[in-house]
Amino acid sequence: MTRKEKINRALENDGIVILPPMDVFKSMEIIRRSGIRVTCTMLDPWYNKGVGGELPVQEYDKFIRKLLNKSANFSDLIYLWGFPEIIGPYVRYAPTGFKLSSWLTWYYKNCPSVIRGWRSSQNACLQFTREGFSLHPEHFLNDEQKEKLANGKMRYIPGPPTVIESPLIIGFVGKKEQTGHPSQKPEAVFEKLISMATLKNEIVFDPMAGSGTTAAVVKKSGRKSIVCDMSEEYICKIENRLGIKRTIL
């Protein structure tokens, strides 16, 4: 059985594929060579400060731009996470055939208080879309708005705000979601991103899956996902969180 056949079988059976631990670019090459079309790719690299270490600016820049360009080979929408001061420059570096369609902000009030001076209370997420790709703001309509849309009485579909407020998964907050990952993001944030980007049964790829939040949201929403991480520890956490074993390629 080929890799593509194994991946497709796991997608049909579970709706989720957990790849064995591997380098991010190796997992991307597997997707590209398999010819699997991904609607949305979620990129959440280390932020080049604090946990994960720090590379010289030029090396980190090369790494991020390579992530974006490789993702564009098989995906129609790319989300890139980071601190605003780190990923701000990449608003200018949309892959060929893509455009920056939104700058999103995850805002949290329960920011840690151990830092002197200003405490960070936000993460940024750049949304790049392929030219001609359509987002799905209709997924955020209430019942009254849906009725107006169905009856042709809505001139335009209002989208949700670009600032998403949800507390950090820390301490007693989000206890049911916690996996022990040092930078885990809330499902409530990813639910909005995935809902805007995809329809049911479409595929979301997360090659830096960490705690597995992407797959957890996909599992609840009727989408499909392929996830990976370079860490054996985090792949095990994802397996435990989802109750699904990795696919042996």
C-alpha positions, 0 to 999 in steps of 0.5 A: 500500500502506498503512502497516499493510500495509507493516508486516504484510508486513515482519512476515510476511517477516522477523518484524522491522520497522525503522521509519525514524528518528523521534520516539518519540511519532510511532512510537507514533502509527503503531502506534496508527493502524495498529491493530496489537496489541502484546503488550509495549512496551520503554521505555528512555529516557535516564535524565535524567543523564549521557549524554542531558542533564538536564531539569527534574524536572517536564518529565522526569516529564511525558515519562515519564508520557506514554510510559506512557500512550501505550504503554497504547493498544496494548500489554498489558505495558510495561517501563520502564527507568532508574536506581532513583532516577530511575524509583522514583516511577513505581511509583505511575503505572501507566496506567489499566487497568494495575498495577505487577506487578514491580520488576526489577533488572539487577545487574552486578558489572563496574561502572565504577570512575571514580566516587568514592563508591558505584559504580552496579551496577544498573538498574531495570525496572518491569513494568506489566501490563494487568488480567487479562494473564497472564505466562509463568513456564512458560517458565523451567521445567526438564525435570523441572518441565515433566513435573510440570506436564504430569502435573498434579503442580505446584501452582503455577509458580515464577517466576524471581527479580526480580534478573537478573545479567549483566555490562555490555557493556563492554571485552572483555565481550560483544564479539560483541554490542557495537555502540558504543552507550553504554548497550547492555544484554545480550541475556541480560537481555532474553531473560528479559523477553521470554520472561516477557511473550510467546508465539511470534509475538507482537509486541514494540515498542521505540520507543527501540531504541538498539543493537537488543537487543530485535530481536536477542533477538526474532529468535532466539526466534520472536517478532516486533518493531517497532523504531525510534529517533530517531537515524539512526546507531542505525537504521543500527547496528540494520540492520547488527546484524540484516542487515535493512533498514528498512521505508519507510513 
